[in-house]
């Protein structure tokens, strides 16, 4: 039985000239999502896209790997899988004109939940040039 999760997270690197194969090799991890700008891609439902990718993307998700309704375990899972922080990653992103982020899903239908992104994760992402975004649903 699959129950609804109230939190999960993803990590992504995006850019117009992004080469997903490069980032797969760099991290040594196969992505959950890989898109080359201007090319068809496999959607999250497993179907071929009807339109070409609007931007290049390399992404990894915690959903399905972590069962927790708080964000911290999801973020720590992604950090461990990607071995973050990495020396030189910030400079590499600048060279490739790419962006990097954690995107967090946060279900707050009860209205009383507060997202739990630890200060050390915020500081790490800031230091390596990434952002953390929380998409809260009420």
N, C-alpha and C positions, 0 to 999 in steps of 0.2 A: 504494500500500500504506500503510495507516494503522497506525502502531505505538503501543503504549501509552506514554503520557507519565507520568513519575514526579512531575510537579508542574504545578499550574495554580492560578489564583486568580480570585476574583470580588469585585466591589465591590457593596455593597447599602445601600440606605436603607430602613428599615422603620418602620411606625407604624400605629396603628389608623385614623387619619384621613388616611393618606397618599394623595395624588393623583399617580399616575404621570405624567400629562400635565404637571404642574407641573415635575417633575424633568427630564423630557425637554426641556422648554423651557429650564430653568435651565442644564443642562449642554450643550445643543445636540447631544446624542447620543441615538440611538434605543437603547433598552434591549434586552437579550437576554431579559429577563423583566419583566413588569409585572402586578401583581395589585392589585385594589381589594378591600379587606376586604368579605366578604359577597357578592361577585360571582363568577361562573364565570370561568375564565381558560384560556389556552392553556398546556398543560404543555410541558416540555422535549422531549417526544417529538412535539410538534405536534398533540396531541389536545386536545379540550375537556375541562376538568376535570369530574369527576362530582360534586364538592362545591365549595361556595363557598370563596373564599380566607379563611383564618383571620386573616390580617394583611395590611395593605397593604405592597407591596414594589416597589422599582425596582432592577433589577440589571443589571450588565454583567460579562461573563466574558472571560478571556484565552484560554481553551481554544479552539483552532481558529485563533487569530490569532498565537499565539506558540508556537514549537517549542523548548522548553528543558526540561530536567529539573531546573532550579534555579528558585527562586521569584523572585529579583531581576528577571529580564527580564519576567516576568508582571506583577509589581507596578509596574514602571516603565512598562510599556505602559498599564496602567489609569490611572496618575497622569497620563501625557501625554494620553490621550484625554479625561480629565475636567478637565484643566488644574488639578490640585491643587497646592498649597493655594489656596483661594479666600478672600478677605477676607469676613468676615461669615457664613461657612458654619456655624461652631459655633453662633452666635446663632440662625441660621435653624432649625437642628435643634432647639434648645431651644424656640423659639417654636412649632414644629409638633409637639413631643413625639415626635420621631423619633430613631431610632438609626442609626448608620453604622458599617460594618465592611468590612475585607478578610477574606475567608474563603479559606484556603489549603488545597488538597489536597496531601498529601505522602505519597508511596508510599515506605516504608522497609522493604520486605520483606527486604532484605539485612541490616538492622539496623545499618548503618554510615554512614547518611546523616544529615547535620545540616541542618535548615532554615536557609536563608540570607536572613534579613530584615535588611537593612542598618539601622544605627542611625539614619540620617537619615530613613528611611521611618517607623520607629517613632516618632521625635520629631515628625515632621510629623503623623501620625495622632493622636498624643496632643494636640498643639496645637490641632487642629481638632475634637477631641471624638469621634474614632473609635477603634475597636479593631482589633486584628489577631488572628485566630484561626487556629490550624493544626490541621487534622484529619489526624493521622498514622495511616497504615495499615501494619501489620506482617504 
